[in-house]
Amino acid sequence: MALTKRKKDIAIKKLQRHENDTGSAEVQVSILSKRIDELTAHLKKNKKDKHSRRGLLKLVAKRRAHLKYLQRKNPEAYKKTIKTLGLKK
């Protein structure tokens, strides 16, 4: 269920602003999206796992907050992030 280092690095490289960027809002949204995808796959197999479902809801809320911040501060980066990750908005 946890992200491997390789998968996390791939998610970071998708949207980083510069070579050492690991904490910008775009990168955080990318990492959260990857974690959400993996947790969603887990929950499809384990429908009764209520504790993981709660964690998923917290991750979705956190991603939404980052996207809201990004939309307010940098609309162009927001549009690019949404398009790159294939999110609805």
Secondary structure, DSSP 8 states (H G I E B T S, - for coil): ----HHHHHHHHHHH-SSTT--SSHHHHHHHHHHHHHHHHHHHHH-TT-HHHHHHHHHHHHHHHHHHHHHHHH-HHHHHHHHHHHT---
